[in-house]
Amino acid sequence: MLQARAKNASAVWLHVREDNPGAIRIYESLGFQEIARRTAWYSGPERFLTGSDTGIAIVPRHPRFWPLQINWLRRSYPDRLSWYHSWNLNAMRPGFLNSLYLFFIDFQLKQWAAVRSDELLATLTWMPQGGRTESLYAAIPNPAFSEDETSHGEALTQLLIQAQRAMAHYAPLSLDFPAGEMTEAIRAAGFIPRRTLLWMRV
């Protein structure tokens, strides 16, 4: 903290594991406040689960889904946290010019949408990061305001199963997601929680 003040830092951030209450209390006593809580999920050994018959279809992401998709993504992957993660949400934007740009920089994306009766329930994007895992980005409505949370959970499960099938020859898949949201749906797709981190700032 003294070093941060000496450098006139406007803010100091840290990550601490949810299962480390002693450290959390120390940081709180120093003035740190929790800004976000996120769980890192990883695909388990069962990568070929079979989805249930829910009437949900998994289709390629259509451009008309973008307005809903980007709104949902911004909620789950807020700008205030993007300084740490390389969340380039604009790379998912549809359109010829963006596709041409991604082609020239050799940056491939895979995007799927879960729909029922032409209603968009959720989307999922695979975005290569060049690390030990392959990153997924899930977009769903805010469960707190969803009129049909069950359908969105089923949609997310189906999308994660689809991604595991499509990316079977790649490294394990990872999903960084707000802690406590869609936990059962993510588990149902065979994903395992690795850790939950509190993002704290002073």
Contacts in CASP RR format, 6 or more apart in sequence:
PFRMAT RR
TARGET T0000
AUTHOR 0000-0000-0000
METHOD contacts of the structure
MODEL  1
MLQARAKNASAVWLHVREDNPGAIRIYESLGFQEIARRTAWYSGPERFLT
GSDTGIAIVPRHPRFWPLQINWLRRSYPDRLSWYHSWNLNAMRPGFLNSL
YLFFIDFQLKQWAAVRSDELLATLTWMPQGGRTESLYAAIPNPAFSEDET
SHGEALTQLLIQAQRAMAHYAPLSLDFPAGEMTEAIRAAGFIPRRTLLWM
RV
1 12 0 8 1.000
1 30 0 8 1.000
1 202 0 8 1.000
4 12 0 8 1.000
11 201 0 8 1.000
11 202 0 8 1.000
12 32 0 8 1.000
12 201 0 8 1.000
12 202 0 8 1.000
13 35 0 8 1.000
13 83 0 8 1.000
13 84 0 8 1.000
13 199 0 8 1.000
13 200 0 8 1.000
13 201 0 8 1.000
14 27 0 8 1.000
14 32 0 8 1.000
14 199 0 8 1.000
14 200 0 8 1.000
14 201 0 8 1.000
15 197 0 8 1.000
15 198 0 8 1.000
15 199 0 8 1.000
15 200 0 8 1.000
16 23 0 8 1.000
16 24 0 8 1.000
16 27 0 8 1.000
16 197 0 8 1.000
16 198 0 8 1.000
16 200 0 8 1.000
17 23 0 8 1.000
17 195 0 8 1.000
17 196 0 8 1.000
17 197 0 8 1.000
17 198 0 8 1.000
18 37 0 8 1.000
18 179 0 8 1.000
18 195 0 8 1.000
18 196 0 8 1.000
18 197 0 8 1.000
18 198 0 8 1.000
19 196 0 8 1.000
24 198 0 8 1.000
24 200 0 8 1.000
27 200 0 8 1.000
30 202 0 8 1.000
31 202 0 8 1.000
32 200 0 8 1.000
32 201 0 8 1.000
32 202 0 8 1.000
33 200 0 8 1.000
33 201 0 8 1.000
33 202 0 8 1.000
34 198 0 8 1.000
34 199 0 8 1.000
34 200 0 8 1.000
35 80 0 8 1.000
35 81 0 8 1.000
35 199 0 8 1.000
35 200 0 8 1.000
35 201 0 8 1.000
36 78 0 8 1.000
36 81 0 8 1.000
36 178 0 8 1.000
36 198 0 8 1.000
36 199 0 8 1.000
37 178 0 8 1.000
37 179 0 8 1.000
37 180 0 8 1.000
37 196 0 8 1.000
37 197 0 8 1.000
37 198 0 8 1.000
37 199 0 8 1.000
38 81 0 8 1.000
38 176 0 8 1.000
38 177 0 8 1.000
38 178 0 8 1.000
38 179 0 8 1.000
38 196 0 8 1.000
38 197 0 8 1.000
38 199 0 8 1.000
39 176 0 8 1.000
39 177 0 8 1.000
39 178 0 8 1.000
39 179 0 8 1.000
39 180 0 8 1.000
39 183 0 8 1.000
39 193 0 8 1.000
39 194 0 8 1.000
39 195 0 8 1.000
39 196 0 8 1.000
39 197 0 8 1.000
40 174 0 8 1.000
40 175 0 8 1.000
40 176 0 8 1.000
40 193 0 8 1.000
40 194 0 8 1.000
40 195 0 8 1.000
40 196 0 8 1.000
40 197 0 8 1.000
41 174 0 8 1.000
41 175 0 8 1.000
41 176 0 8 1.000
41 177 0 8 1.000
41 186 0 8 1.000
41 191 0 8 1.000
41 192 0 8 1.000
41 193 0 8 1.000
41 194 0 8 1.000
42 133 0 8 1.000
42 172 0 8 1.000
42 173 0 8 1.000
42 174 0 8 1.000
42 175 0 8 1.000
42 191 0 8 1.000
42 192 0 8 1.000
42 194 0 8 1.000
43 160 0 8 1.000
43 164 0 8 1.000
43 172 0 8 1.000
43 173 0 8 1.000
43 174 0 8 1.000
43 190 0 8 1.000
43 191 0 8 1.000
43 192 0 8 1.000
44 172 0 8 1.000
44 190 0 8 1.000
44 191 0 8 1.000
44 192 0 8 1.000
46 190 0 8 1.000
47 164 0 8 1.000
47 165 0 8 1.000
47 168 0 8 1.000
48 164 0 8 1.000
48 165 0 8 1.000
48 168 0 8 1.000
49 161 0 8 1.000
49 164 0 8 1.000
49 189 0 8 1.000
49 190 0 8 1.000
50 161 0 8 1.000
51 157 0 8 1.000
51 158 0 8 1.000
51 161 0 8 1.000
52 154 0 8 1.000
54 116 0 8 1.000
54 151 0 8 1.000
54 154 0 8 1.000
54 158 0 8 1.000
55 116 0 8 1.000
56 114 0 8 1.000
56 115 0 8 1.000
56 116 0 8 1.000
56 121 0 8 1.000
56 151 0 8 1.000
56 154 0 8 1.000
56 155 0 8 1.000
56 158 0 8 1.000
57 114 0 8 1.000
57 115 0 8 1.000
57 116 0 8 1.000
58 112 0 8 1.000
58 113 0 8 1.000
58 114 0 8 1.000
58 158 0 8 1.000
58 159 0 8 1.000
58 162 0 8 1.000
59 112 0 8 1.000
59 113 0 8 1.000
59 115 0 8 1.000
60 111 0 8 1.000
60 112 0 8 1.000
60 113 0 8 1.000
61 69 0 8 1.000
61 92 0 8 1.000
61 94 0 8 1.000
61 111 0 8 1.000
61 112 0 8 1.000
61 113 0 8 1.000
61 123 0 8 1.000
61 125 0 8 1.000
62 94 0 8 1.000
62 113 0 8 1.000
63 94 0 8 1.000
63 95 0 8 1.000
65 113 0 8 1.000
65 120 0 8 1.000
65 123 0 8 1.000
66 92 0 8 1.000
66 93 0 8 1.000
66 94 0 8 1.000
68 120 0 8 1.000
68 139 0 8 1.000
69 92 0 8 1.000
69 113 0 8 1.000
69 120 0 8 1.000
69 123 0 8 1.000
69 139 0 8 1.000
70 89 0 8 1.000
70 92 0 8 1.000
70 93 0 8 1.000
70 139 0 8 1.000
72 122 0 8 1.000
72 123 0 8 1.000
72 139 0 8 1.000
72 140 0 8 1.000
72 141 0 8 1.000
73 89 0 8 1.000
73 92 0 8 1.000
73 137 0 8 1.000
73 139 0 8 1.000
74 89 0 8 1.000
75 142 0 8 1.000
76 137 0 8 1.000
76 138 0 8 1.000
76 139 0 8 1.000
76 140 0 8 1.000
76 177 0 8 1.000
76 178 0 8 1.000
76 181 0 8 1.000
77 85 0 8 1.000
77 87 0 8 1.000
77 89 0 8 1.000
77 137 0 8 1.000
77 176 0 8 1.000
81 87 0 8 1.000
81 199 0 8 1.000
85 176 0 8 1.000
86 129 0 8 1.000
87 137 0 8 1.000
88 127 0 8 1.000
89 137 0 8 1.000
90 98 0 8 1.000
91 98 0 8 1.000
91 102 0 8 1.000
91 107 0 8 1.000
91 109 0 8 1.000
91 127 0 8 1.000
92 109 0 8 1.000
92 111 0 8 1.000
92 125 0 8 1.000
92 127 0 8 1.000
92 137 0 8 1.000
102 108 0 8 1.000
102 109 0 8 1.000
107 128 0 8 1.000
108 128 0 8 1.000
109 125 0 8 1.000
109 126 0 8 1.000
109 127 0 8 1.000
110 125 0 8 1.000
110 126 0 8 1.000
110 163 0 8 1.000
110 166 0 8 1.000
110 167 0 8 1.000
111 123 0 8 1.000
111 124 0 8 1.000
111 125 0 8 1.000
111 126 0 8 1.000
112 123 0 8 1.000
112 124 0 8 1.000
112 125 0 8 1.000
112 159 0 8 1.000
112 162 0 8 1.000
112 163 0 8 1.000
112 166 0 8 1.000
113 120 0 8 1.000
113 122 0 8 1.000
113 123 0 8 1.000
114 120 0 8 1.000
114 121 0 8 1.000
114 122 0 8 1.000
114 123 0 8 1.000
114 124 0 8 1.000
114 155 0 8 1.000
114 156 0 8 1.000
114 158 0 8 1.000
114 159 0 8 1.000
115 121 0 8 1.000
116 151 0 8 1.000
116 155 0 8 1.000
121 140 0 8 1.000
121 151 0 8 1.000
121 152 0 8 1.000
121 154 0 8 1.000
121 155 0 8 1.000
122 138 0 8 1.000
122 139 0 8 1.000
122 140 0 8 1.000
122 152 0 8 1.000
122 153 0 8 1.000
122 155 0 8 1.000
122 156 0 8 1.000
122 159 0 8 1.000
123 138 0 8 1.000
123 139 0 8 1.000
123 159 0 8 1.000
124 136 0 8 1.000
124 137 0 8 1.000
124 138 0 8 1.000
124 139 0 8 1.000
124 156 0 8 1.000
124 159 0 8 1.000
124 160 0 8 1.000
124 162 0 8 1.000
124 163 0 8 1.000
125 136 0 8 1.000
125 137 0 8 1.000
125 139 0 8 1.000
126 134 0 8 1.000
126 135 0 8 1.000
126 136 0 8 1.000
126 163 0 8 1.000
126 166 0 8 1.000
126 167 0 8 1.000
126 173 0 8 1.000
127 135 0 8 1.000
127 136 0 8 1.000
127 137 0 8 1.000
128 134 0 8 1.000
128 135 0 8 1.000
129 135 0 8 1.000
131 171 0 8 1.000
132 171 0 8 1.000
132 172 0 8 1.000
133 171 0 8 1.000
133 172 0 8 1.000
133 173 0 8 1.000
133 174 0 8 1.000
134 167 0 8 1.000
134 170 0 8 1.000
134 171 0 8 1.000
134 172 0 8 1.000
134 173 0 8 1.000
134 174 0 8 1.000
135 173 0 8 1.000
135 174 0 8 1.000
135 175 0 8 1.000
135 176 0 8 1.000
136 160 0 8 1.000
136 163 0 8 1.000
136 173 0 8 1.000
136 174 0 8 1.000
136 175 0 8 1.000
137 175 0 8 1.000
138 156 0 8 1.000
138 159 0 8 1.000
138 160 0 8 1.000
138 175 0 8 1.000
138 177 0 8 1.000
138 182 0 8 1.000
140 146 0 8 1.000
140 152 0 8 1.000
140 153 0 8 1.000
140 155 0 8 1.000
140 156 0 8 1.000
140 182 0 8 1.000
141 152 0 8 1.000
143 149 0 8 1.000
143 152 0 8 1.000
143 181 0 8 1.000
143 182 0 8 1.000
146 152 0 8 1.000
152 182 0 8 1.000
152 185 0 8 1.000
153 182 0 8 1.000
153 184 0 8 1.000
153 185 0 8 1.000
154 185 0 8 1.000
156 182 0 8 1.000
156 185 0 8 1.000
156 186 0 8 1.000
156 189 0 8 1.000
157 185 0 8 1.000
157 186 0 8 1.000
157 188 0 8 1.000
157 189 0 8 1.000
160 173 0 8 1.000
160 175 0 8 1.000
160 186 0 8 1.000
160 189 0 8 1.000
160 190 0 8 1.000
160 191 0 8 1.000
161 189 0 8 1.000
163 173 0 8 1.000
164 173 0 8 1.000
164 189 0 8 1.000
164 190 0 8 1.000
167 173 0 8 1.000
173 191 0 8 1.000
175 186 0 8 1.000
175 191 0 8 1.000
177 186 0 8 1.000
179 196 0 8 1.000
183 193 0 8 1.000
END
